[in-house]
Amino acid sequence: MSAMLGVGLLSGVTILGSFAKRASNVFLVCSGLTGMSLGMFLMAAAPYVSVAASACFLIGLSAGGVIVPAQTSVQHETGAHLLGRVTATVTSLTFAAQIAGLLLSGLLLQRMGPRGIFSLCASLIGLLAVAGTSRGRYSIQSGITKKSAPDNDDSRN
């Protein structure tokens, strides 16, 4: 399953290059979060290993749409004098979330089981996607163009 996540991530980052030129970072991140949420729901319902492997591929594929545009947004939105601090803070928070997940995984596994954990994660990731789309920074129709996306404004240097 880890291999499918890796193959999906490599594929996602490769495919992202063609969309990144036309889409806002917010749109890419929210789309990636939606794909990750669907993959997690598939993992929760997976009756066969092949379905779980496909779900892992989808999660990896979608993660490419989150990682790269999110880091790009941090770089575009942050002034040069704060870029190092902000990047370090984002990285620290990311690692803290991973550590918290590892520490809580045993307790959650005992109380909810694997399918329950995947469903919980899918729901939380889905809520992040909804929160991102409801920020009003783009609409579904205009989110695909750079002109409507303030986070891709290259005039700020």
C-alpha positions in Angstrom: 0.0 0.0 0.0 2.9 2.4 0.7 4.2 1.8 -2.8 0.8 2.8 -4.2 0.9 6.0 -2.2 4.4 6.8 -3.5 3.5 6.0 -7.1 0.3 8.1 -6.8 2.3 11.0 -5.3 4.9 10.9 -8.1 2.1 10.8 -10.7 0.3 13.6 -9.0 3.2 15.9 -8.9 4.0 15.1 -12.5 0.4 15.8 -13.7 0.2 18.9 -11.5 2.6 20.7 -13.8 0.1 20.9 -16.5 -2.7 22.2 -14.3 -0.6 24.6 -12.1 -0.2 27.0 -15.0 -3.9 27.5 -15.4 -5.3 27.0 -11.9 -5.1 28.9 -8.6 -3.3 27.4 -5.7 -6.5 27.5 -3.6 -8.3 25.5 -6.3 -5.5 22.9 -6.5 -5.3 22.5 -2.8 -9.1 22.1 -2.3 -9.2 19.7 -5.2 -6.4 17.7 -3.8 -8.1 17.6 -0.3 -11.3 16.4 -1.9 -9.4 13.6 -3.7 -7.7 12.6 -0.5 -11.0 12.5 1.3 -12.5 10.3 -1.3 -9.5 8.0 -1.1 -9.9 7.8 2.6 -13.6 6.9 2.3 -12.6 4.2 -0.2 -10.1 2.9 2.3 -12.8 2.7 5.0 -15.1 0.7 2.7 -12.5 -1.3 0.9 -13.6 -5.0 0.7 -10.6 -6.1 -1.4 -6.9 -5.4 -1.5 -7.2 -4.1 -5.0 -9.7 -1.5 -3.9 -7.4 -0.5 -1.0 -4.5 -0.2 -3.4 -6.5 2.0 -5.7 -7.5 4.1 -2.8 -3.9 4.5 -1.8 -3.0 5.6 -5.3 -5.8 8.2 -5.3 -4.6 9.5 -1.9 -1.1 9.8 -3.2 -2.2 11.4 -6.5 -4.3 13.9 -4.6 -1.5 14.7 -2.1 0.5 16.1 -5.0 -2.2 18.7 -5.5 -1.9 19.7 -1.8 1.8 19.7 -1.0 3.2 21.7 -4.0 0.5 24.4 -4.3 0.4 24.9 -0.5 4.2 25.4 -0.3 3.9 27.7 -3.4 1.2 29.8 -1.6 3.4 30.1 1.5 6.2 31.5 -0.7 3.9 33.9 -2.6 2.0 35.1 0.4 5.0 35.7 2.7 7.3 38.6 2.6 11.0 37.8 2.0 11.9 39.0 5.4 9.7 36.4 7.1 9.9 33.5 4.6 12.4 31.4 6.6 10.4 31.8 9.8 7.0 31.0 8.2 8.4 28.0 6.3 9.9 26.7 9.5 6.6 27.2 11.3 4.6 25.4 8.6 7.1 22.5 8.6 7.0 22.3 12.4 3.2 22.2 12.5 3.2 19.5 9.7 5.6 17.3 11.7 3.6 18.0 14.9 0.4 16.8 13.3 2.2 13.6 12.1 3.6 13.0 15.6 0.1 13.6 17.2 -1.4 11.1 14.7 1.2 8.5 15.6 0.6 9.0 19.3 -3.2 8.8 19.0 -3.3 6.0 16.5 -3.2 3.2 19.1 -5.9 4.7 21.2 -8.1 5.5 18.2 -7.6 2.0 16.7 -8.8 0.4 19.9 -11.9 2.6 20.2 -12.8 3.0 16.5 -11.1 0.3 14.5 -9.3 0.9 11.2 -12.5 1.6 9.2 -13.6 4.2 11.8 -10.2 5.9 11.7 -10.3 6.1 7.9 -13.8 7.5 8.0 -12.8 10.1 10.6 -9.8 11.2 8.6 -11.9 11.4 5.4 -14.5 13.5 7.2 -11.8 15.9 8.6 -10.0 16.3 5.3 -13.4 16.8 3.5 -14.2 19.6 6.0 -10.8 21.2 5.2 -11.8 21.1 1.5 -15.2 22.7 2.2 -13.6 25.4 4.4 -11.1 26.2 1.7 -13.8 26.5 -1.0 -16.0 28.6 1.3 -13.3 31.2 1.9 -14.6 33.0 -1.1 -11.2 33.3 -2.8 -12.5 31.7 -6.0 -15.6 30.2 -7.4 -15.9 26.9 -9.2 -16.2 28.7 -12.6 -13.5 31.2 -12.0 -11.1 29.1 -9.9 -9.4 27.6 -12.9 -7.9 30.9 -14.1 -5.0 32.6 -12.6 -6.6 36.1 -13.0 -9.2 35.3 -10.5 -6.8 33.9 -7.9 -5.2 36.4 -5.6 -2.7 33.8 -4.3 -1.2 33.5 -7.8 -0.6 37.2 -8.3 3.0 37.4 -9.6 3.1 41.2 -9.4 3.9 41.1 -5.7 7.7 40.9 -5.4 
